[in-house]
Every structure is written in structure tokens, then in C-alpha cells.
Amino acid sequence: MDTSQLQVINNEAKNRFEVKVDKYLAICEYKLVKDRIIFTHTEVPPAIEGQGIASRLAKTGLDYAVANNLKIMPLCPYVAAYIKRHPEYLPHVMEGFNIK
């Protein structure tokens, strides 16, 4: 699957980035607090796992944070792992937040 063709939507009413693939919904949840975005949970249904969908959600969320000058707090282990693999986001991670 070419995930670059997937349309990720920022569902602000539900505080999550989401993408539909067939009948499935994958999400990356967040909370906005002042000038911070706290990524709390990423979930991809088992039927569509392993196709890069979580990566696409994480990238979209992180790009949104950077574009809106938000400090990133990756409480979600998947988003933290994504940042570790893509260190260009490290300067935007909230100070004192260790990416391991």
C-alpha cells in the first residue's frame, strides 16, 4: 500500500488524527494543552497493520505540531519510537522529555 495516498484527517472534535482504509479506522490521539501537543495513543486495526499506516499518522501529527509551533510530548510509545527514527523532530520535543 502506498501510504502517501492516504488522506489523514485532523478530527479536532475528537482530538485525533485519523485515516480510513476500507471499513477500518486508524487513529493517533492527542491532547492540546497551552502550547503543547501530547500524543497519547496510536491504534491501527489488526486487519490493516504492517502497511505503514501508523507511521503516516505519526508523521502527520508531528508535522502539524511543527507547523503550529507546538512543543511535542510523545507519551504514546509509537510516536516516541517514530521520533527516535526521525530525529528531525527532536528539536520540537518538550525540554526534559527523553526519547529512548
C-alpha distances in whole Angstrom, upper triangle without the diagonal:
4,6,9,9,9,13,15,18,21,23,26,28,27,26,22,19,17,14,13,10,12,15,14,16,15,17,19,23,26,29,31,34,37,35,32,29,29,25,26,23,19,18,14,15,15,13,10,11,10,6,8,9,13,13,12,14,17,17,17,20,22,21,23,26,26,27,29,31,31,31,28,29,26,28,24,24,20,21,24,22,19,22,24,21,21,25,25,25,28,31,30,30,33,36,37,33,32,29,29
4,5,6,8,11,13,17,20,22,25,28,26,25,22,18,16,13,14,12,14,17,16,17,15,18,19,23,25,28,30,33,35,33,31,27,28,24,26,23,20,19,16,17,18,16,13,13,12,8,9,9,13,12,10,13,16,15,15,18,20,19,21,24,24,24,27,29,28,29,27,28,26,27,24,24,20,20,23,21,18,21,23,20,19,23,23,23,26,29,27,28,32,34,36,32,32,28,29
4,5,5,9,10,14,16,19,22,24,23,22,18,15,13,10,11,10,13,16,14,14,12,14,15,19,21,25,26,29,31,29,27,24,24,21,22,20,16,16,13,15,16,15,12,12,11,8,6,6,10,9,7,10,12,11,12,15,16,16,17,20,21,21,23,25,25,26,23,25,22,24,21,21,17,17,20,19,16,18,20,18,17,21,20,20,23,26,24,25,28,31,32,29,29,25,26
4,6,8,10,13,16,19,22,24,23,22,19,15,14,12,13,13,16,19,17,16,15,16,17,20,22,25,26,29,31,28,26,23,24,21,23,21,18,18,16,19,20,19,15,16,15,11,10,9,12,10,8,11,13,11,11,14,15,14,16,19,19,19,22,24,24,25,23,25,23,25,22,23,19,18,21,20,17,19,21,18,17,20,19,19,23,25,23,24,28,31,32,29,29,26,27
4,6,9,13,16,18,21,24,23,22,19,15,14,11,12,11,13,17,16,15,15,16,18,21,23,26,27,31,32,30,28,25,26,23,25,23,20,19,17,19,20,19,15,16,16,12,12,11,14,13,10,12,15,14,13,16,18,17,18,21,22,21,23,26,26,28,25,27,25,27,25,25,21,21,24,23,20,22,24,22,21,24,23,23,26,28,26,27,30,34,35,32,32,29,31
4,6,10,13,15,18,21,19,19,16,12,10,7,8,8,11,14,13,12,11,13,14,18,20,23,24,28,30,28,26,23,23,20,22,20,16,16,14,15,18,16,13,14,15,11,10,8,11,12,8,10,13,12,11,14,16,15,16,19,20,20,22,24,24,26,23,25,23,25,22,23,19,18,22,21,18,21,23,21,20,23,23,22,25,27,25,26,29,32,34,30,30,28,29
4,6,10,12,15,17,17,17,14,10,8,6,8,9,12,14,13,12,11,12,14,16,18,21,22,26,27,26,24,21,22,19,21,19,16,16,15,17,19,18,15,17,18,15,13,11,13,13,9,10,13,12,10,13,15,14,14,18,19,18,20,22,22,24,22,24,22,24,22,23,20,19,22,22,19,21,24,23,21,24,23,22,25,27,24,25,28,31,33,30,31,28,30
4,7,9,12,15,14,13,10,6,6,5,8,10,14,15,13,11,9,9,10,13,14,17,18,22,24,22,21,17,18,16,17,16,13,14,13,15,18,18,15,16,17,15,13,10,11,11,8,7,10,10,7,9,12,12,11,14,16,16,17,20,19,21,19,20,19,21,18,20,17,16,19,20,17,19,22,21,19,22,21,19,22,24,21,22,24,28,30,26,27,25,27
4,6,9,11,11,11,8,6,5,6,9,12,15,16,14,11,11,10,10,12,13,16,16,20,22,21,19,16,17,15,17,16,14,15,15,17,20,20,18,19,20,18,16,13,13,14,11,9,12,12,9,10,13,13,11,14,16,15,16,19,18,20,19,20,19,21,19,21,19,17,21,22,19,20,24,23,22,24,23,20,24,25,22,22,24,28,30,27,28,26,28
4,6,9,9,8,6,4,6,9,12,15,18,18,16,13,12,10,9,10,10,12,13,16,18,17,16,13,14,13,15,14,14,15,16,18,22,22,20,20,22,20,18,15,14,15,13,10,12,12,9,8,12,12,9,12,14,13,13,16,15,17,16,18,17,19,17,20,18,16,19,21,19,19,23,23,21,23,22,19,22,23,19,20,21,25,27,24,26,24,27
4,5,6,6,5,6,7,10,12,16,18,17,16,12,12,10,10,9,10,12,13,16,18,19,17,14,15,14,15,14,14,15,16,18,22,22,20,21,23,22,20,17,16,18,15,12,14,15,12,11,15,15,12,14,18,17,16,19,17,19,18,19,19,19,18,21,19,18,21,23,21,22,26,26,24,26,25,22,25,26,22,22,23,27,29,26,28,26,29
4,5,5,6,8,10,13,16,20,22,21,19,16,15,12,12,10,9,10,10,13,15,16,15,12,14,13,15,15,16,17,19,21,25,26,24,24,26,25,23,19,18,20,18,14,16,17,14,12,15,15,12,13,17,16,14,17,15,18,17,18,18,19,18,22,20,18,21,24,22,22,26,27,25,26,25,22,24,25,21,21,22,25,27,25,27,26,29
4,6,8,10,12,15,17,20,22,21,19,16,16,13,13,11,11,11,12,15,17,18,17,15,16,15,16,16,17,18,20,21,25,26,25,25,28,27,25,21,20,22,20,17,18,20,17,15,18,19,16,17,20,20,18,20,18,20,20,20,20,20,20,23,22,21,24,26,25,25,29,30,28,30,29,25,27,28,24,24,24,28,29,27,29,29,31
4,6,9,10,13,15,19,21,19,17,13,13,10,10,8,9,10,11,15,17,18,17,14,14,13,13,13,14,14,16,18,22,23,22,22,25,24,23,19,18,20,19,15,16,19,16,14,17,19,16,17,20,20,18,21,18,20,19,18,18,18,17,20,19,18,21,24,22,23,27,27,26,28,27,24,26,27,24,23,23,27,28,25,27,26,29
4,7,10,13,16,19,22,21,18,14,13,10,9,6,5,6,8,12,14,15,13,10,10,10,10,11,12,14,16,19,22,24,22,22,24,23,21,18,16,18,17,13,14,16,14,11,14,16,13,13,17,17,15,17,15,16,15,15,15,15,14,18,17,15,18,21,20,20,23,24,23,25,24,21,22,23,20,19,19,23,24,22,24,23,25
4,6,10,13,16,19,18,15,11,10,6,5,4,6,8,10,14,17,17,14,11,11,9,10,9,9,11,13,15,19,20,18,18,20,20,18,14,13,14,13,10,11,13,11,9,12,14,12,13,16,17,16,18,15,17,15,15,14,14,13,16,15,13,16,18,17,18,21,22,21,23,22,19,21,23,19,19,20,23,25,21,23,22,24
4,7,11,14,17,17,14,10,8,6,5,6,8,11,13,16,19,18,16,12,13,10,11,10,9,11,12,15,18,19,16,17,18,17,15,11,10,12,10,7,9,10,8,7,10,12,10,12,15,15,15,17,16,17,15,16,14,15,13,16,14,12,16,18,15,17,20,20,19,21,20,18,20,22,19,19,20,24,25,22,24,22,24
4,7,10,13,13,10,7,6,4,6,8,11,14,16,20,22,22,20,16,16,13,14,12,10,10,10,12,15,16,14,14,16,15,14,10,10,12,10,7,10,12,10,10,13,14,13,15,18,18,18,21,19,21,18,19,17,18,15,18,15,14,18,19,17,19,22,22,21,23,23,20,23,25,22,22,24,27,29,25,26,24,26
4,7,10,10,8,6,5,7,9,12,15,18,20,23,26,25,23,19,19,16,17,14,12,11,9,11,14,14,11,13,15,13,12,8,10,12,9,8,11,13,11,12,15,16,15,18,20,20,21,23,22,24,21,22,20,21,18,19,16,16,20,20,18,20,23,22,21,24,24,22,25,27,24,24,26,30,31,28,28,26,27
4,6,7,6,5,6,9,12,15,18,21,23,27,29,29,26,23,22,19,20,17,14,12,10,10,14,12,10,13,15,13,13,10,12,14,12,11,15,16,14,16,19,19,19,22,24,24,24,27,26,27,25,25,23,24,20,22,19,19,23,23,21,23,26,25,24,28,27,25,28,31,28,28,30,34,35,31,32,29,30
4,6,5,6,8,11,14,17,21,24,26,30,32,31,29,25,25,22,22,19,15,13,10,10,12,10,8,11,13,11,12,9,12,14,12,12,16,17,16,18,21,21,21,24,26,26,27,30,28,30,27,27,25,25,22,23,20,20,24,23,21,24,26,25,25,28,28,27,30,32,30,30,32,35,36,33,33,30,31
4,6,8,11,14,18,20,24,27,29,33,35,35,32,29,28,25,25,21,18,16,13,11,13,10,9,13,15,13,15,13,16,18,16,16,20,21,20,21,25,25,25,27,30,29,30,33,32,33,30,31,28,29,25,26,23,24,27,27,25,28,30,28,28,32,32,30,33,36,33,33,36,39,40,36,36,33,34
4,7,10,13,17,19,23,26,28,32,35,34,32,28,28,24,24,20,18,15,12,10,12,10,10,14,17,15,17,14,16,19,18,17,21,22,21,22,25,26,26,28,30,30,31,34,32,33,31,30,28,28,25,26,23,24,28,27,26,29,31,30,30,33,33,32,34,37,34,34,36,39,40,36,36,34,34
4,7,10,14,16,20,23,26,29,32,32,29,25,24,21,20,17,14,11,8,7,10,8,8,11,14,13,14,11,13,16,15,14,17,19,18,19,22,23,23,25,28,28,29,31,29,30,27,27,24,24,21,22,19,20,24,24,22,25,27,26,27,30,30,28,31,33,31,30,32,36,36,33,33,30,31
4,7,10,12,16,19,22,25,28,28,25,22,21,18,17,14,11,9,7,7,11,10,9,11,14,14,14,10,11,14,13,11,15,17,16,16,19,20,20,22,25,25,25,28,26,27,24,24,21,21,18,19,17,18,21,21,20,23,25,25,25,28,28,26,28,30,28,27,29,32,33,30,30,28,28
4,7,10,14,17,20,23,26,26,23,19,18,14,14,11,8,6,5,6,10,11,9,9,12,12,11,8,8,11,10,8,11,14,13,13,16,18,17,19,22,22,23,25,23,24,21,20,18,18,15,16,13,14,18,18,16,19,22,21,21,24,24,22,25,27,25,24,26,29,30,26,26,24,25
4,6,10,13,16,19,22,22,19,15,14,11,11,8,6,5,7,9,13,14,12,12,15,14,13,9,8,11,10,7,9,12,11,10,14,16,15,16,19,20,20,22,20,20,17,17,15,15,12,14,12,12,16,16,15,17,20,20,20,22,23,20,22,24,22,21,22,26,27,23,24,22,23
4,7,10,13,16,19,19,16,12,11,7,8,6,4,6,9,12,15,17,15,14,16,15,13,10,8,10,10,6,7,10,10,8,11,13,12,13,16,17,17,19,16,17,14,13,11,11,9,11,9,9,12,14,12,14,17,18,17,19,20,17,19,21,18,17,19,22,23,19,20,18,20
4,7,10,13,17,17,14,10,8,6,6,5,6,9,12,14,18,20,18,17,19,19,17,14,11,14,13,10,10,13,12,9,12,15,13,13,17,18,17,18,15,16,13,12,11,10,9,12,11,10,13,16,15,16,19,20,19,21,21,18,20,21,18,17,18,21,22,19,20,19,21
4,7,10,13,13,10,6,5,4,5,7,9,12,15,18,21,23,21,20,22,22,19,17,14,15,15,11,11,13,12,9,11,13,12,11,14,16,14,15,12,12,10,9,9,9,9,13,13,11,13,16,15,15,19,20,19,20,20,16,18,19,16,14,15,18,19,16,18,18,20
4,6,10,11,8,6,5,7,7,10,13,16,19,22,25,27,25,24,26,26,23,20,18,19,19,15,14,16,15,11,13,15,13,11,15,16,14,15,11,12,11,10,11,11,11,15,16,14,15,19,18,18,21,23,22,22,22,18,19,20,16,15,14,18,19,16,19,19,22
4,6,7,6,5,6,9,11,14,16,19,22,25,28,30,28,27,28,28,25,23,20,21,20,17,16,17,15,12,13,15,12,10,13,14,11,12,9,10,10,10,12,13,14,18,18,16,17,20,20,19,22,24,22,22,21,18,19,19,15,14,13,17,18,17,20,20,23
4,6,5,6,8,11,13,16,19,22,25,28,31,33,31,30,31,31,28,26,23,23,23,20,18,20,19,15,15,17,15,12,15,16,13,13,9,10,11,10,13,14,16,19,20,18,18,22,22,20,23,25,24,23,23,19,19,19,15,14,12,15,17,16,19,20,23
4,6,8,10,14,16,19,22,25,28,31,34,36,34,33,34,34,30,28,26,26,25,22,20,21,20,17,16,18,15,12,15,15,12,11,9,9,12,12,16,17,19,22,23,20,20,24,23,22,25,27,25,24,23,19,20,18,15,15,13,15,17,17,20,22,25
4,7,10,13,16,19,21,25,27,31,33,36,33,32,33,32,29,27,24,24,23,21,19,19,18,15,14,15,13,10,11,12,9,8,5,6,9,11,14,16,18,21,22,18,19,22,21,19,22,24,22,21,19,16,16,15,11,12,10,13,16,15,19,20,23
4,6,10,12,16,18,21,24,28,30,32,30,29,29,29,26,24,21,21,21,18,16,17,16,12,12,14,12,8,11,13,10,9,5,5,6,7,10,12,14,17,18,15,15,19,18,16,19,21,19,19,18,14,14,14,10,9,8,11,14,12,16,16,20
4,6,9,12,14,18,20,24,27,29,26,25,26,26,22,20,18,17,17,14,12,14,13,9,9,12,10,7,10,12,10,10,6,6,5,6,8,10,12,15,15,12,13,16,16,14,17,19,18,18,17,13,14,14,10,10,9,13,15,13,16,16,19
4,6,9,12,15,19,22,24,27,25,23,24,25,22,20,16,17,17,14,12,14,14,10,10,14,12,10,13,15,14,13,10,8,6,5,6,7,8,12,13,10,11,15,14,13,16,19,18,18,18,14,14,15,12,10,10,13,14,11,14,14,17
4,6,8,12,15,18,21,23,21,20,21,21,18,16,13,13,14,11,9,12,12,8,9,13,12,10,13,16,15,15,12,11,8,6,5,6,6,9,9,7,9,12,12,12,15,16,16,17,17,14,14,16,13,11,12,15,16,13,14,13,16
4,7,10,14,17,19,22,21,19,20,21,19,17,13,15,16,13,11,15,15,12,13,16,15,14,17,19,18,19,15,14,11,9,7,5,5,8,9,9,10,13,14,14,16,18,19,19,20,17,17,19,17,14,15,18,18,14,16,15,16
4,7,10,13,15,18,17,15,17,18,16,14,11,13,14,11,10,14,14,12,13,17,16,16,19,21,20,21,18,17,14,12,9,8,5,8,8,8,11,12,13,14,17,18,18,20,21,18,19,21,19,17,18,21,20,17,18,16,17
4,7,10,13,15,13,12,14,14,12,10,7,10,11,8,8,12,12,11,13,16,16,16,19,21,21,22,19,18,15,14,11,10,7,8,7,8,11,12,11,14,16,16,17,19,20,18,19,22,19,18,19,22,23,19,19,17,18
4,7,9,12,11,9,12,13,12,10,7,11,12,10,11,14,14,14,16,19,18,19,22,23,24,25,22,22,19,17,14,14,10,11,9,11,14,14,14,17,19,19,20,22,23,21,23,25,23,21,23,26,26,22,22,20,21
4,6,8,7,6,9,10,10,7,7,10,11,10,12,15,15,15,17,19,20,21,23,25,25,27,25,25,21,20,17,17,13,14,11,13,16,16,15,18,20,19,20,23,24,22,24,27,25,24,26,29,29,25,25,22,22
4,5,6,6,10,11,12,10,10,14,14,13,15,18,18,18,21,23,23,25,27,28,29,31,28,28,25,24,21,20,16,17,14,17,20,19,18,22,23,23,24,27,28,26,28,31,29,27,29,33,32,29,28,26,26
4,5,5,9,11,12,11,12,15,16,16,17,20,21,21,23,25,26,27,30,31,32,33,31,31,27,26,23,22,18,17,15,18,21,19,19,23,24,23,24,28,29,28,29,32,31,29,31,34,34,30,29,26,26
4,6,9,10,13,12,13,16,17,17,19,21,22,22,25,26,27,29,31,32,33,35,33,33,29,29,25,25,21,21,18,21,23,22,21,25,26,25,26,30,31,29,31,35,33,32,34,37,37,33,32,29,29
4,7,7,9,8,10,13,13,13,16,18,18,19,22,23,24,26,28,29,30,32,30,30,27,26,23,23,20,19,16,18,21,20,19,22,23,22,23,26,27,26,29,32,30,29,32,35,35,31,30,27,27
4,6,8,7,8,11,12,13,14,16,18,18,20,22,23,25,26,28,29,30,29,28,25,24,21,21,17,16,13,16,18,16,16,19,20,19,20,24,25,24,26,29,28,27,29,32,32,28,27,24,23
4,6,7,8,10,12,13,14,16,18,19,20,22,23,25,26,28,29,30,29,29,25,25,21,22,18,16,13,15,18,15,14,18,19,17,18,22,23,23,25,28,27,26,29,32,31,28,26,23,22
4,6,8,9,10,12,13,14,16,18,19,20,22,24,25,26,28,29,28,28,25,25,22,23,19,18,15,16,19,17,15,18,19,17,18,22,23,22,25,28,27,26,29,32,32,29,28,24,24
4,6,5,6,9,10,11,12,14,15,16,18,20,21,22,24,26,25,25,21,22,19,20,17,16,12,13,16,14,11,15,16,14,14,18,19,18,21,24,23,23,26,28,29,25,24,21,21
4,5,5,6,9,10,11,12,14,15,17,18,20,21,23,24,23,23,20,21,18,19,15,15,12,12,16,14,12,15,17,16,16,19,20,19,21,24,22,22,25,28,29,25,25,21,22
4,5,5,6,9,10,11,12,14,15,16,18,20,21,22,21,21,17,17,14,15,12,12,8,9,12,11,9,13,15,13,14,17,18,16,19,22,20,19,22,25,25,22,21,18,19
4,5,5,6,8,10,10,12,14,15,16,18,20,21,19,19,16,17,14,16,13,12,9,8,11,10,7,10,12,10,11,14,15,14,16,19,18,17,21,23,24,21,20,17,18
4,5,5,6,9,10,10,12,14,15,16,18,20,19,20,17,18,16,18,15,15,12,11,14,13,10,12,15,13,13,16,16,14,18,20,18,19,22,25,26,23,22,19,21
4,6,5,6,9,10,11,12,14,15,17,18,17,18,15,16,13,15,12,13,10,9,13,13,10,12,15,15,14,17,16,14,17,20,17,17,20,23,24,21,21,19,20
4,5,5,6,8,10,11,12,14,15,16,15,15,12,12,10,12,10,11,8,6,9,10,7,9,12,12,11,13,13,11,14,16,14,14,17,20,21,17,18,15,17
4,5,5,6,8,10,10,12,14,15,14,15,12,14,12,15,13,14,11,9,11,12,8,9,12,11,9,12,11,10,13,15,13,14,17,20,22,19,19,16,18
4,6,5,6,9,10,10,12,14,14,15,13,15,14,16,15,16,13,11,14,15,12,12,16,15,13,15,14,12,15,17,14,15,18,21,23,20,21,19,21
4,5,5,6,9,10,11,12,11,12,10,12,11,13,12,14,12,9,12,14,11,11,15,15,13,15,14,11,14,15,12,13,15,19,21,18,19,17,20
4,5,5,6,9,10,10,9,10,8,10,10,13,12,14,12,9,11,12,10,9,12,13,10,12,10,7,10,12,9,10,13,16,18,15,16,14,17
4,5,5,6,9,10,10,12,10,14,13,17,16,18,15,12,14,16,12,11,15,15,12,13,11,9,12,13,10,12,15,18,21,18,19,18,20
4,6,5,6,8,8,11,10,13,14,17,16,19,17,13,16,18,15,14,18,18,15,16,14,11,14,14,11,13,15,19,21,19,21,19,22
4,6,5,6,5,7,7,10,11,14,15,17,16,12,14,16,14,13,16,17,14,15,13,10,12,12,8,10,11,15,18,16,18,17,20
4,5,5,6,8,8,12,13,17,17,19,18,14,15,17,15,13,16,17,13,13,10,8,11,10,7,10,12,15,18,16,18,17,21
4,6,8,11,12,15,17,20,20,22,21,17,19,21,18,16,19,20,16,16,13,11,14,13,10,13,15,18,21,20,22,21,24
4,6,9,11,14,16,19,20,22,21,18,19,22,19,17,21,22,19,18,16,13,15,14,11,13,14,17,20,19,22,21,25
4,7,9,13,15,18,20,22,21,18,18,21,19,16,20,21,18,17,14,12,13,11,8,11,11,14,17,17,19,19,23
4,6,9,12,15,16,19,19,15,16,19,17,15,18,20,17,16,15,11,12,11,7,9,9,12,15,14,17,17,21
4,7,10,13,15,17,17,14,13,17,16,13,16,18,16,15,14,10,10,9,6,6,5,8,11,10,13,14,18
4,6,9,11,13,14,10,10,13,12,10,13,15,14,13,12,9,9,9,6,4,5,9,11,9,11,11,15
4,6,9,11,12,9,9,12,13,11,13,16,15,14,15,11,11,12,9,6,6,9,10,7,10,10,13
4,5,7,8,6,5,9,10,9,11,13,13,13,14,11,11,13,11,8,9,12,12,8,9,8,11
4,6,9,8,7,10,12,12,13,16,16,17,18,15,14,16,14,11,11,14,13,9,10,10,12
4,5,5,6,9,10,11,13,15,15,16,18,15,15,18,16,13,14,17,16,12,13,11,12
4,6,5,6,9,10,11,12,14,15,18,15,15,18,17,14,15,18,17,13,12,10,10
4,5,5,6,9,10,11,12,14,16,14,15,18,17,15,17,19,19,15,14,11,12
4,5,5,6,9,10,10,12,13,11,12,15,13,11,14,16,17,13,13,10,11
4,5,5,6,9,10,10,13,10,10,13,12,10,12,14,14,10,9,6,8
4,5,5,6,9,10,13,11,11,15,15,13,15,17,17,13,11,8,8
4,5,5,6,9,11,9,10,14,13,12,15,18,18,15,13,10,11
4,5,5,6,8,6,7,10,10,9,12,14,15,12,11,8,10
4,6,6,9,9,8,12,12,11,14,15,15,12,10,6,7
4,6,9,10,10,14,14,14,17,19,19,16,14,10,11
4,6,6,8,11,12,12,16,17,18,16,14,11,13
4,5,5,8,10,10,14,15,16,14,12,10,12
4,6,7,8,10,14,15,17,15,15,13,15
4,6,6,7,11,12,14,13,13,11,14
4,5,5,9,10,11,10,10,8,12
4,6,8,9,11,11,12,11,15
4,6,8,11,10,12,12,16
4,6,8,7,9,9,13
4,6,6,9,10,14
4,6,8,11,14
4,6,10,12
4,7,10
4,6
4
